[in-house]
């Protein structure tokens, strides 16, 4: 029921004017039916100074609204909103349906008139469900000056699904681990914690995070315990990686990657592998009658298994994830892609793909399956 997070972020970059809003106290707008309220019962201590196990000091309450924090709550909210939006057969309702994540709306349009229409209609749609769509934020200064102040977010910078958006400059950036503890990490547990705290769903900083994952793989192969201090060589290597990780927060990239006017689109995928890892990088090529632009929009890496695998087989695995990523990108961008091109520099893989022999191994069977699906 929840939309794909990568797809939402990909589409968020396709519009000249981005817009973000959220539903006020969204979970509390949903009432629980009477038969379901008993499963949300909880104990409440009346007086903390009295004995906790005194029956007279304990009160039993139950929720009447969908509680925030229950694992099913996001689904219940998403299902309710989706059912409500299906009542409206309009382009705006469809756009909201495709670009809402729990209680956060993030989408965009290409003109200020479309922004005004989106604001007016979406406010009306949610008001009919007794919900208030508020905290509107956009890189269009004209739009922000036109809407009421109580609906404005009034922020220079905000998080959009975990990614930092500087609104005035229309730039995106990533957050990383706490800098003061990054280089002090000296155990396998601390290193894993630092690497896992880097939220990079589109994979833009994979060349940096990959080095940290390779170090972790090396520690596993050495059978280093979770809380044992690393050797001097491993600590020196981690310090070099930590220095690169620090730079992630200083880098920004354009949110808007489109061109004005009617565009044709192509997806370009490059696949490669080494003895340590394999990866694919996907670019979106826009072309108009007057100009052309190419942007990196997605990057995917995977570690090679500890058990030795031949380079041609790893190259084939890179092509397989390339095909899967192309399908993911195309289905989520919701644009007409005129051409998809995938490159690999492995002659063995090219011959395997072209081969009609039936005695193929598991990797080739997987490739053939993905090729038919996409």
C-alpha positions as CSV (number, residue, x, y, z in Angstrom):
1,X,0.0,0.0,0.0
2,X,2.9,2.4,0.8
3,X,4.5,3.8,-2.4
4,X,8.1,2.9,-3.3
5,X,10.4,5.4,-1.6
6,X,12.9,5.5,-4.4
7,X,10.1,6.1,-7.0
8,X,8.8,9.1,-5.0
9,X,12.3,10.6,-4.8
10,X,12.9,10.0,-8.5
11,X,9.6,11.7,-9.5
12,X,10.3,14.5,-7.1
13,X,13.3,15.6,-9.2
14,X,11.3,15.7,-12.5
15,X,9.3,18.9,-11.9
16,X,10.4,22.5,-12.2
17,X,8.4,23.4,-9.1
18,X,8.5,20.9,-6.3
19,X,5.9,21.0,-3.5
20,X,5.7,19.3,-0.1
21,X,2.9,19.2,2.4
22,X,1.7,17.0,5.2
23,X,-1.6,16.0,6.8
24,X,-2.1,17.5,10.3
25,X,-2.3,14.9,13.0
26,X,-3.0,12.3,10.4
27,X,-3.3,9.2,12.5
28,X,-5.6,10.9,15.0
29,X,-8.1,11.6,12.2
30,X,-8.8,7.8,11.9
31,X,-11.3,6.4,14.4
32,X,-11.1,2.7,15.6
33,X,-14.3,0.7,15.4
34,X,-15.6,-0.4,18.8
35,X,-14.8,-4.1,18.4
36,X,-11.1,-3.2,17.6
37,X,-10.5,-0.8,20.5
38,X,-10.0,-3.5,23.1
39,X,-6.8,-4.7,21.4
40,X,-5.2,-1.2,22.1
41,X,-5.7,-1.4,25.9
42,X,-2.9,-0.2,28.1
43,X,-2.2,0.4,31.8
44,X,-1.9,3.8,33.3
45,X,-0.5,4.5,36.8
46,X,-2.6,7.0,38.7
47,X,0.0,8.0,41.3
48,X,3.7,7.2,40.8
49,X,4.4,7.7,44.5
50,X,2.2,4.8,45.4
51,X,3.0,1.1,44.9
52,X,2.8,0.2,41.2
53,X,1.2,-3.2,41.8
54,X,-1.7,-1.8,43.8
55,X,-4.8,-2.6,41.9
56,X,-6.4,0.7,43.0
57,X,-3.4,2.6,41.5
58,X,-3.8,1.2,38.0
59,X,-6.2,2.4,35.4
60,X,-7.0,0.7,32.1
61,X,-7.4,2.9,29.1
62,X,-7.9,2.1,25.4
63,X,-7.4,4.1,22.2
64,X,-10.3,5.4,20.3
65,X,-8.1,6.6,17.4
66,X,-5.4,4.9,15.4
67,X,-2.3,5.1,17.6
68,X,0.9,6.4,16.3
69,X,3.7,3.8,16.4
70,X,1.7,0.7,16.0
71,X,3.1,-1.4,13.1
72,X,-0.2,-1.4,11.2
73,X,-0.9,2.3,11.6
74,X,0.9,3.5,8.3
75,X,-1.0,0.8,6.3
76,X,-4.4,1.8,7.9
77,X,-3.7,5.5,7.1
78,X,-2.5,4.8,3.6
79,X,-5.5,2.5,2.8
80,X,-8.0,5.1,4.1
81,X,-6.5,7.9,2.1
82,X,-6.3,5.7,-1.0
83,X,-9.9,4.8,-0.7
84,X,-10.9,8.4,-0.3
85,X,-8.9,9.6,-3.3
86,X,-10.4,6.9,-5.5
87,X,-13.7,8.8,-5.3
88,X,-12.2,11.6,-7.3
89,X,-11.5,10.9,-11.0
90,X,-9.3,13.9,-11.5
91,X,-5.6,14.4,-12.5
92,X,-4.9,16.1,-9.2
93,X,-6.4,13.2,-7.2
94,X,-4.3,10.7,-9.2
95,X,-1.2,12.8,-8.7
96,X,-1.7,12.8,-4.9
97,X,-2.4,9.1,-4.9
98,X,0.9,8.4,-6.7
99,X,3.0,10.8,-4.6
100,X,1.9,10.4,-1.0
101,X,3.9,8.5,1.6
102,X,2.0,7.9,4.9
103,X,1.1,11.5,5.7
104,X,3.6,13.3,3.5
105,X,2.8,14.6,0.0
106,X,5.7,15.3,-2.2
107,X,5.2,16.1,-5.9
108,X,5.6,18.9,-8.3
109,X,4.4,20.7,-11.5
110,X,5.9,22.8,-14.2
111,X,3.9,26.1,-13.9
112,X,2.6,28.3,-11.1
113,X,-0.9,28.0,-12.5
114,X,-0.7,24.2,-12.0
115,X,0.7,24.8,-8.5
116,X,-2.4,26.9,-7.6
117,X,-4.7,24.3,-9.0
118,X,-2.9,21.5,-7.1
119,X,-3.2,23.5,-3.8
120,X,-6.8,24.4,-4.2
121,X,-8.1,21.0,-5.3
122,X,-6.0,19.0,-2.8
123,X,-7.1,21.2,0.1
124,X,-10.7,20.6,-0.9
125,X,-10.3,16.9,-1.3
126,X,-8.7,16.4,2.1
127,X,-11.2,18.8,3.8
128,X,-14.0,16.5,2.7
129,X,-12.3,13.7,4.7
130,X,-12.0,16.1,7.7
131,X,-8.2,16.3,7.2
132,X,-6.1,19.4,6.9
133,X,-3.3,19.4,4.4
134,X,-0.8,22.0,5.8
135,X,2.9,22.9,6.0
136,X,3.1,23.6,2.3
137,X,6.5,24.3,1.0
138,X,7.8,25.0,-2.6
139,X,10.7,26.5,-4.4
140,X,8.2,28.8,-6.2
141,X,8.3,32.1,-4.4
142,X,5.2,33.3,-6.1
143,X,3.2,30.2,-5.0
144,X,4.4,30.6,-1.4
145,X,3.3,34.3,-1.3
146,X,-0.2,33.4,-2.7
147,X,-1.2,30.8,-0.1
148,X,-2.4,31.7,3.4
149,X,0.3,32.0,6.1
150,X,-1.2,29.3,8.3
151,X,-0.6,26.8,5.5
152,X,3.1,27.8,4.9
153,X,6.0,25.8,6.3
154,X,8.3,28.9,6.4
155,X,11.5,26.9,6.3
156,X,14.7,27.4,4.4
157,X,15.6,23.8,4.6
158,X,13.6,20.7,5.3
159,X,13.8,16.9,5.1
160,X,12.0,15.1,2.3
161,X,11.8,11.4,3.1
162,X,15.1,11.6,4.9
163,X,16.9,13.7,2.3
164,X,17.8,17.4,3.0
165,X,16.2,19.9,0.6
166,X,17.5,23.5,0.5
167,X,14.5,25.3,-0.9
168,X,15.9,28.6,-2.1
169,X,18.8,27.0,-4.0
170,X,16.7,23.9,-4.9
171,X,19.5,21.6,-3.9
172,X,19.5,18.1,-2.3
173,X,22.0,16.7,0.2
174,X,22.4,13.6,2.3
175,X,22.8,13.2,6.1
176,X,25.5,11.1,7.6
177,X,26.6,9.7,10.9
178,X,27.6,12.0,13.8
179,X,31.0,13.5,12.9
180,X,32.3,13.5,16.5
181,X,32.0,9.7,16.7
182,X,32.8,8.7,13.2
183,X,36.6,8.4,13.4
184,X,36.4,7.1,17.0
185,X,34.7,3.9,15.8
186,X,37.2,1.1,16.7
187,X,35.0,-2.1,16.7
188,X,33.1,-3.9,14.1
189,X,29.8,-3.0,15.8
190,X,30.6,0.7,15.7
191,X,31.7,0.7,12.1
192,X,28.5,-1.1,11.1
193,X,26.5,1.5,13.0
194,X,28.3,4.3,11.2
195,X,27.8,2.8,7.7
196,X,24.2,1.9,8.4
197,X,23.4,5.5,9.5
198,X,24.0,6.8,6.0
199,X,20.6,7.1,4.3
200,X,21.2,7.1,0.5
201,X,18.2,5.4,-1.2
202,X,19.3,6.5,-4.7
203,X,22.8,5.3,-4.2
204,X,24.6,8.5,-5.2
205,X,27.4,8.0,-2.6
206,X,27.8,4.3,-3.1
207,X,31.5,4.6,-4.1
208,X,32.1,5.8,-0.6
209,X,29.8,3.5,1.3
210,X,31.0,0.5,-0.7
211,X,34.5,0.9,0.8
212,X,33.0,0.6,4.3
213,X,31.0,-2.5,3.3
214,X,34.2,-4.0,1.9
215,X,36.0,-3.4,5.2
216,X,33.1,-5.0,7.1
217,X,33.3,-8.0,4.8
218,X,37.0,-8.3,5.5
219,X,36.4,-8.2,9.2
220,X,33.8,-11.0,8.9
221,X,36.2,-13.1,6.9
222,X,38.8,-12.6,9.7
223,X,36.1,-13.6,12.2
224,X,36.6,-10.5,14.3
225,X,34.2,-10.3,17.2
226,X,31.7,-7.5,17.4
227,X,33.3,-5.6,20.3
228,X,37.0,-6.5,19.8
229,X,39.3,-3.6,19.1
230,X,40.4,-3.5,15.4
231,X,44.0,-4.0,14.4
232,X,46.2,-1.0,13.7
233,X,46.0,-1.6,9.9
234,X,42.2,-1.9,10.0
235,X,41.9,1.3,12.1
236,X,44.0,3.2,9.6
237,X,41.9,1.9,6.7
238,X,38.7,2.9,8.6
239,X,40.1,6.4,9.2
240,X,40.6,6.9,5.5
241,X,37.0,5.7,4.8
242,X,35.6,7.9,7.6
243,X,37.3,10.9,6.0
244,X,35.4,10.3,2.8
245,X,32.2,9.7,4.6
246,X,32.5,13.0,6.3
247,X,32.5,14.7,2.9
248,X,29.1,13.3,2.0
249,X,27.2,16.0,4.0
250,X,29.1,18.8,2.3
251,X,28.1,17.7,-1.2
252,X,24.9,19.0,-2.8
253,X,23.2,18.1,-6.1
254,X,20.4,19.6,-8.2
255,X,16.9,18.6,-7.3
256,X,15.4,19.5,-10.7
257,X,16.9,17.6,-13.6
258,X,14.4,18.4,-16.3
259,X,14.4,20.7,-19.4
260,X,11.8,23.2,-20.4
261,X,9.6,22.2,-23.3
262,X,8.6,18.9,-24.8
263,X,11.3,16.2,-24.0
264,X,12.1,12.8,-25.2
265,X,13.7,10.4,-22.7
266,X,16.2,7.7,-22.7
267,X,17.6,5.5,-19.9
268,X,21.3,4.6,-20.1
269,X,22.6,1.9,-17.9
270,X,26.3,1.0,-17.4
271,X,27.3,-2.3,-15.7
272,X,30.7,-3.4,-14.4
273,X,32.3,-5.8,-12.0
274,X,35.6,-6.5,-10.2
275,X,36.8,-9.2,-7.9
276,X,35.4,-7.2,-4.9
277,X,32.0,-5.9,-6.1
278,X,29.7,-5.4,-9.1
279,X,27.5,-2.4,-9.8
280,X,25.3,-0.5,-12.3
281,X,24.7,3.2,-12.8
282,X,21.6,4.6,-14.5
283,X,21.4,7.9,-16.3
284,X,18.4,9.8,-17.6
285,X,18.9,11.5,-21.0
286,X,16.5,14.4,-21.8
287,X,16.5,15.8,-25.3
288,X,14.5,18.7,-26.8
289,X,14.8,20.4,-30.2
290,X,17.3,22.9,-28.7
291,X,19.2,21.1,-25.9
292,X,20.2,17.9,-24.3
293,X,20.9,16.9,-20.7
294,X,22.2,13.7,-19.0
295,X,21.9,13.1,-15.2
296,X,22.8,10.3,-12.9
297,X,19.6,9.2,-11.2
298,X,20.3,5.8,-9.6
299,X,23.3,3.7,-8.6
300,X,23.3,0.2,-7.2
301,X,26.2,-1.8,-5.8
302,X,26.6,-5.3,-4.4
303,X,29.6,-7.0,-2.8
304,X,31.1,-10.0,-4.5
305,X,30.7,-13.2,-2.4
306,X,33.5,-14.2,-0.1
307,X,33.6,-17.4,-1.9
308,X,35.6,-16.8,-5.1
309,X,33.5,-16.2,-8.2
310,X,34.8,-15.7,-11.7
311,X,34.9,-12.2,-13.2
312,X,32.6,-13.1,-16.2
313,X,30.0,-14.5,-13.7
314,X,30.2,-11.2,-11.7
315,X,29.8,-9.2,-14.9
316,X,26.7,-11.2,-15.6
317,X,25.3,-10.5,-12.2
318,X,26.0,-6.8,-12.8
319,X,23.9,-7.0,-16.0
320,X,21.1,-8.7,-14.1
321,X,20.8,-6.0,-11.5
322,X,21.1,-3.4,-14.3
323,X,18.1,-4.9,-16.0
324,X,16.1,-5.0,-12.8
325,X,17.1,-1.4,-12.0
326,X,16.1,-0.2,-15.4
327,X,12.6,-1.8,-15.0
328,X,12.3,-0.2,-11.5
329,X,13.2,3.2,-12.8
330,X,11.0,3.1,-15.9
331,X,8.0,1.9,-13.9
332,X,8.4,4.6,-11.2
333,X,9.3,7.7,-13.3
334,X,5.9,7.5,-15.1
335,X,7.2,9.0,-18.3
336,X,7.4,7.6,-21.8
337,X,10.9,6.2,-22.2
338,X,11.7,6.0,-25.9
339,X,14.9,3.9,-25.6
340,X,16.7,1.9,-23.0
341,X,20.4,1.0,-23.5
342,X,22.6,-1.2,-21.3
343,X,26.3,-1.4,-21.7
344,X,28.7,-4.1,-20.4
345,X,32.4,-4.5,-21.3
346,X,32.4,-8.3,-20.9
347,X,32.5,-10.2,-24.2
348,X,31.7,-13.4,-22.3
349,X,28.4,-11.9,-21.0
350,X,27.5,-10.6,-24.5
351,X,28.0,-14.1,-25.9
352,X,26.1,-15.7,-23.0
353,X,23.1,-13.4,-23.6
354,X,23.1,-14.2,-27.3
355,X,23.5,-17.9,-26.8
356,X,20.5,-20.2,-27.4
357,X,22.0,-23.2,-25.7
358,X,19.7,-24.9,-23.1
359,X,22.4,-26.0,-20.7
360,X,22.7,-22.6,-19.0
361,X,23.6,-22.1,-15.4
362,X,21.5,-20.4,-12.7
363,X,22.9,-17.0,-13.4
364,X,22.0,-17.2,-17.1
365,X,18.5,-18.6,-16.3
366,X,18.0,-15.6,-14.0
367,X,19.0,-13.2,-16.7
368,X,16.7,-14.8,-19.3
369,X,13.8,-14.6,-16.8
370,X,14.5,-10.9,-16.1
371,X,14.9,-10.3,-19.9
372,X,11.4,-11.7,-20.5
373,X,9.8,-9.9,-17.6
374,X,11.2,-6.5,-18.6
